[in-house]
Amino acid sequence: MDPKVYEAVREAVAAGLTRPALLIVAITVVLTVISGYLVAFAKRKAENLATKKDFDSLKLQLETNTRLTETIKQDLTKELSLWPAKFDFKRKQ
């Protein structure tokens, strides 16, 4: 419990607050803690969702880039494999 809250409760008891008033204070403290937790939880979930969407987007970009790179690599390999045959054909003429 926060020291300030603890001190406020202690002062309230010393001032003679009744039991229902202390119950209201206790409920308020509990609800404040729970709402703080829920806000932090929602923020973390939102961060995780944003990270997942970013990851999915980057994964798709990487897959596209890899496919393009492999296509270029295959085209260059095919072209380079034909060079000796072209060179021999030109030399024989």
Secondary structure in CASP SS format (residue, H / E / C, confidence):
PFRMAT SS
TARGET T0000
AUTHOR 0000-0000-0000
METHOD secondary structure of the structure
MODEL  1
M C 1.00
D C 1.00
P H 1.00
K H 1.00
V H 1.00
Y H 1.00
E H 1.00
A H 1.00
V H 1.00
R H 1.00
E H 1.00
A H 1.00
V H 1.00
A H 1.00
A H 1.00
G C 1.00
L C 1.00
T C 1.00
R H 1.00
P H 1.00
A H 1.00
L H 1.00
L H 1.00
I H 1.00
V H 1.00
A H 1.00
I H 1.00
T H 1.00
V H 1.00
V H 1.00
L H 1.00
T H 1.00
V H 1.00
I H 1.00
S H 1.00
G H 1.00
Y H 1.00
L H 1.00
V H 1.00
A H 1.00
F H 1.00
A H 1.00
K H 1.00
R H 1.00
K H 1.00
A H 1.00
E H 1.00
N H 1.00
L H 1.00
A H 1.00
T H 1.00
K H 1.00
K H 1.00
D H 1.00
F H 1.00
D H 1.00
S H 1.00
L H 1.00
K H 1.00
L H 1.00
Q H 1.00
L H 1.00
E H 1.00
T H 1.00
N H 1.00
T H 1.00
R H 1.00
L H 1.00
T H 1.00
E H 1.00
T H 1.00
I H 1.00
K H 1.00
Q H 1.00
D H 1.00
L H 1.00
T H 1.00
K H 1.00
E H 1.00
L H 1.00
S H 1.00
L H 1.00
W H 1.00
P H 1.00
A H 1.00
K H 1.00
F H 1.00
D H 1.00
F H 1.00
K H 1.00
R H 1.00
K H 1.00
Q C 1.00
END
